Amino acid sequence: MMYSRKNTRAHGQNEFKSILRKAGSRATPARMRVLEFMKKSRNPVSAAEVIEALGARMDQATVYRILSILKSKGTIRQVDLRHNHAHFEIAGEREHHHLICLACGRMEDVHECRIEEAYPAVLRAARHFSDIRQHALEFYGLCRACARDERSGNSVSSRHETAPL
């Protein structure tokens, strides 16, 4: 069956309505726009990126309020990418972590984690905890292009002056 852009967007809207209602949250047009923007983004997004993308349709305070509500309801999750501000991505999608290049900021999703296998050892070592419910894990290194530049003596930082470290 062929889907037009309109049908695909309608399917996404229905998916977002379902996600929001399941989380006990209203499916307002503004929340739907934020989720739609996040879904189109390849990487976790900052509040500033949402504001820049949707600023003509909603003000800054509304964006922050929506992100806070969506996070508190578990619809989105916060990701720490060491940029001195929060990033967010839609929760509930396939569990994953991130591999981030320290030189250029390139990011890849990591789907093989197995950190849950360490939970029993972590709990045995813990003095005041009996349960682990979630975890966050990000990996930092060099992508192949930056590692190649570093090995060849090229300045990696000059190649990627805007790298978020």
N, C-alpha and C positions, 0 to 999 in steps of 0.2 A: 504494500500500500504506500502510495506517495504522500508525503507530508509537506505541506507548504510551510513557509516561515510562520504564517499566522497560526496554523494548526500546532506546530512545534511550540510556539510561545504559549498557546492556550494549554497545552499539556503541561508545560513548566509551571504555569499559574496554578493549575489544579494540584500539582505536586506540592507547591509551596503552601497553598491553602490547607492541604491535608497535614503537612508537617506542622504548621502553626497551630491548627486546631487540636492536633494530637498532643501538642505541648501545652495546651490550655491557654493559648494566646489568640487574640483576634487577628484575622487576615486582612489588615488594613492595606490600602493601596501603597502607602509609604513603605511598610514592611515588605510588601511583595517586591517593590522596586529594589530595595536593599538586597534582598535574597537573590533576585535576578542578576544584579550586578556581581554579587559574590560568586554565583554559579558560573558566570561567563569568564571570571578571572581564573587564570591558570594557577596562580599562587595565592597564599593568604594575603588579605588586603588590610591596609591601615584605615583608621577613621578618616584621615586626610584624603586618601584615595577615593573613599566613598563620597566624601563631601565634594571633591573636585568633579567626580563623575555625575553626581546627582544634584549638585548645588543649585542648578537652575530650577529644580523641582521642589527642593526642601532646604530648610536652613540648617546650620551647623548644630544647633541645640537638638533639633529633631533627630539628626543622624546619631548623635551620641546617645540620646534617649533610646532609640530603636536598638542600637548595638547592645546597650546595657540590658534591655528587656530580653532580646534574643539570647544573649549569653546566660542570663539568669534562668531562662526557661530550658536551656540546653539545646537550643536550636542551632546556635553557632558555638564554636569554641575558640578560646584565645590561644595564640601561638606566640612564643617568645623567640624572636629572630635576632636578638641582641642589637636592635636598632634604636633603643631608648624610647620606644613607644610600642603599643600593642598592635598585633595583627590578628585578623579573624578569618575563619573559614567555616563553611557549613559543617555541622556535626552530623553524625549518623551515617555519613558516607563511609566507604571502606576505611577501616582503621589504618592510619599511616602516620609516619613521622617525616622529617625533612632532612635532606643532605644539602648543605649550603656552602658555596665557595666563599672563602674568606677574602679573596682578591676581587672577584667581579660580582659576587652576589647571586650567581646562577643557583637555581634551586631545583631539586628533584624530590619527588615523593619516594619514600622508602616503605615498602609494604611488608617486608620480612623483618620482624622485630624479635619476637620470642622473649621479650623482656619479662613477660608473665611467668616464665620458667624460673626467674630469680625471686619471685614474690615470697616463697617459703623461707629462703635464706634471709631476705630483707626483714621479714617479720620475726624470725628467730633472733636477729641482731637488735631489733627494736625493743626499747624498754617500755614504751607507753602505747604501742599500737597493736591491734589484733586483726586488722583488716586493711586491705588495699583495694580501692574501688576504681582508680584510674591512674594513669601516669602520663607524663609528657617527656618526649625525648627528641632532641635535635642533634644532628651530627654536623660538624664543621671541618672543612678541609679545603683542598684545592681541586677545581675541576681539571680535566685533562689538558685543556688549552692553557690554563694558567700555570699548571705544573710543567708543561712543555716549555713555556716562556721562561719560567724560573730556571729550569735546567740549562736552557740555551744562553742564560745570562741576561736576557731581556728583563727590564724592570716591569714586574707584574703590576705594580701600583700605578705606573705612568700609563699603562695600557687601559686601566680601568680606574680612572680618577674619581669616578662617582661611586665606587664600591662601598656598600654599606657594611662597615665593620662593627 
